[in-house]
Amino acid sequence: MPIVTFWLNAFIPKTVAGYTKVLTAGPHVGKSAIPLPSIARTWPGNLFKDWDAGYLSDQRGFDPSPTNSVRMQSLAKVELAGAEGPTLVHPQAHRSSGTTEVNLVTGKQTGFKVADMSRCKFSVLPRRVSGVFTSLNVQLKGEAGDPLVGMAADIDYEGTFTVSVGSTPGALTVSFEGKIDAFPAYDCYASFNGVTKEIFKSSPPAGNTVANLLGKAKRPISGTAKFP
């Protein structure tokens, strides 16, 4: 059965102007990191962290590989030739590459933990009429916080993927319409018949940091990948 795979990533770029810092010592020398925000130090659980505490970025830019380092990734597969048209394949996959805490001055690693991804979910939106369908709408809602920072604001993304089968063999579109958070970067791709195409990509707005994550996703985002 033909299957299309699509995924949405939230990741911290290797370089965010005026924000990321390159480690000059320790086991992660040469890698970039972001500092613990000052507002986080007001929470009692964070009082004993190193004054120079920071967190490794994902050491990358935009890239279509589905195995890249991510803060969050939600990936789903849709079977295209089912008896009732496109069908979401289970299980769905939500993952994080884990958060590494370091001292920005000495480079010493002081912690590692993987985010809880249990609040991320794909769900199929109801079809309005009976019969055989050529499209499927799959809703995504994703929320996860930094597992090493007490009361950290969530990274959020939400929206709907629409998978539409064309009238000619191999013709397919995968689109997304939704919202992403104020930080970090996001990229989204679809893969079909051995070809991967971009749905959208978005850098964080200039000057934004993890301190801008308070609240839900508000930045509208959309895009479409067409096959072949």
N, C-alpha and C positions, 0 to 999 in steps of 0.2 A: 504494500500500500504506500502511495506517495505521502510523505510527511514534510511539513514545513516547521522549522524551529525558529523561535524569536525570543529575544531577551533584552532586558533593560538593566543598565549598570549605573550605580552611583559610585564615583571614585574621586580620591584626592589627587590631582595632578602632581607630577614631580616638581613642577615649577608653577607657583602662583605669585605673581609679581608683588613684592613688598610684604610677603607673608611667609612663604616657606623658607627654611634655613637648611643649609647643607652641613651635615655632620663632618667634623674634621678629626675625630678620634673615635676609638671604640670599635666594636664588631660590625657596626653598620656605617663605617666611614665612607663618605662619598654619597650616601643616600640623603634624601631630603625629609624634613619633618616640619610639623606645625606646632606652635607652643600651646600649652594648656591656657585657655582663656582666663583672664583675671576674674571674670564674673564667677567662674567655677570654684574659685577658692573661697567664696562666701558660704559654700555648702560644707557642713562639718566633716563629712566623709572624705573631703578632698584636702583637708588642712595639713595633712602630714606628707603630701606629695613633695618631691624635690622642687625647690624654687625654680629650677630650670627644666621642669618636666615638659616633655613634648611627645608627639606621636608621629610615627613614620607615615609618609604619604604612600600612595600606591606605585610610585616610581615610574610613572608612564604618562603618555598623552592619549589621545583618541586612538583606539586600535580595535579591529573587529574580532580578535580572537575571543572565543567564549570562555577561555580558561585564564584570562587576565586577572591580576589582583584587583579586588573591589572592596569597597565598604559594604555594598549590598549588590546582589544580582538576583533578578527574578527571571526564570527561563521556563518556557512552556512549548509544547509540541501539539500540532493539530494534524490529524489524519484527514486527507482531502477526499478520499474516495469511499467514504462510508455510505451505508444504505440511505441515510437521511442527509447526506452532504457532509461538509467539514465537521469534524468532531474533536473536542479537546481530549488529548491523551493524558492519562494519569499514570504515575504521580507527577505533579509539578515540582519544580526545583527552585529553592531559594537558598542562597549561600552568602557567606562573608569570608574573606581571606584572613580575618582576624586583625586585632589592633595590637600594635607593638608600642609600648611606652619606653621612652629613652630620656636620658639627661642630655639636654642640648649642648652642654659645655664639654662634659667628659665623654659622651657617647655611650655610656653604660646603659645596657638594657635593664629596665626595672619592672617590666611586666609584659604579659601577653594574654589575651583572651579573645574568644570569638563571640560576636554579637548574637543575641537571641533573635532568630528570624521567624519566630512563631506568629508574628502579627503581619506576615506577608501572605497574600492569597490571590490566586486566580479564580474567577468564577464565570460561568457561561450565562450571558444575559438571555432571558426568555425569547423564543422565536414567536412571532405574532400569529402566524398561520401555519396550518399543517401542510405536509407535502415534502418534496425534495428541495433542498436549499443549496445555493451556490455561495453563501457567505455565512460567517459565524462571528459574533461579537463576544470578545472575552475581556471581562473587566479585571483590572489589577489594582490592588491596594497594598502598598508597602510602607512599613514603619519599623525602624530599628534605631537604637541609640548606642553610643560609645560604651562598651562594657566595662571600661576601666575608669570612667569618670562618673561619680555619683550625681544623679539628677541631670544627666546630659540630655540636651534637647534631641529629639529624634530627627533623623533624615527621613523625609517623606516623599513618596511619589504615588500618583494615582492616575487612572485613565482607562481607556478602552482600546484594545487591539481589534481591528476588523480584518478578517482573512476572507478574501473574495477570489473565487475561481473564475477564470476567464472562459470565453467561448471557444478558444483554440487550445490544442494540447500544450501543456506546459505553461500556459498563461496564468499568472497569479499576482495579486497585490496584497501586501500586508501594510496596514496603516495604523497609526496611533494618534489619539487625541486625548490630552489630559493636562496634568500639572506636575511640576517638579518644585523642589525646595530651593531656598535662596543660596544654598551651598551644598555639596561641592560641585564637581562637573558630572555630567550625565551623557551616556551614549547608548544607542539602541539599534539593534540589527536584526535582520531575518536571514535565514539560510535555507535554500531550496535547491535540490538537484546538484549539490556540491558547490553552489555559488552563494557567497554571503554579500548582502547589500545593506547599506546604511538606511535606517529609518529617520533618525535625527541625532544630532549631537549638540551639546550646550556647555559652554564654559561658565564658571561662576561670574556674576557681575563684578566689575572692577571694584575693589575695596571690600568685598564681602568675605567673611570668615565664618568659622563655626558659631560665632556669637550671633549670627543672623538666622540661625536655625529655629528659633523660637516660633511656635505656631505651626499650622499645617502648610502643605504645599500650596503656593499661590501663583507661581510663574507658569502661564499657559505655554504648552509645547505641542507640536504636531509634526507629522512627517509620514512619508509613504515610500515603500520599497516595491518596485515593479519587476516581475520576472516574466519572460526571460530578459 
